[in-house]
């Protein structure tokens, strides 16, 4: 039977980085690796919002990327 191990969480913050020639927003992504896997979604959103507030650009969205290794039990 297989198991999941070594969960790794990356927080990605999507910022609005101006407008393109047709007036649509351009985006910039910033990634923060090795986030505690025990973090809740509410805590993750709060963290992403606070980290984005340190930037000059406006926050668009916050993403959670999760990767786990599948191993034989």
N, C-alpha and C positions, 0 to 999 in steps of 0.2 A: 504494500500500500504506500502511496506517495504522501509526502507532507510538504508544507510550505515553511521555509526558513529564511532567515536573514532579510527581513522586511526592511526596505529602504524607502523613505519618504522624501520627496522633493517638493518644495513650495515654489510655484511659479506665479509671478506677478506680471500682469499685462498692463502696460501703461500707454496712454495716448501720446504719440510723438508727432503732433502736427497733422496737416492735411496733405493729401496728394494733389496732383494737378486737376483731378475731377472733383475735388472737394470732399473726398472720403477720408476718414481717419487712417493714419499710419500708426503702427504699434511697435513697441519695444518690449521684449520679454526679459525679465531678470529672474534667475533661478537661485534658490537657497537650498543646498543639499544637506543631507543627514539630519533631517528634522526627527524629533522623537516620535517613534511609531505609536506611542500611546496617546498622541494629541487627538483631541476631538475636532469635529468639523467646525464647531463654534470657535474654538481656540485657534484653529488654523485660519479662519476668516479674519479674526481679530488681529492675529499676527501679520497676515498679509496686508491688511489695511494700515496697520501701524508702520510696517516697513515701507509701504508705498508713500506714506505721508512724509517720509524723510527724503523723498525724491522731488525734483522740480516738476516732473510730469504728473498728469492726472491719472488716477487709477481707473482702469476699465474693468478688469476681472481678476479673480484669484483662482488658481488651479492647484490641484493636488495630484502628483504623479506617484504611484506606488509600484514598486518592483519587489517580487519575492522569488527566491530560488526554490525550485521543485526538486525534492530529493527522495530517494528510496528510503522508506522507514525500516 
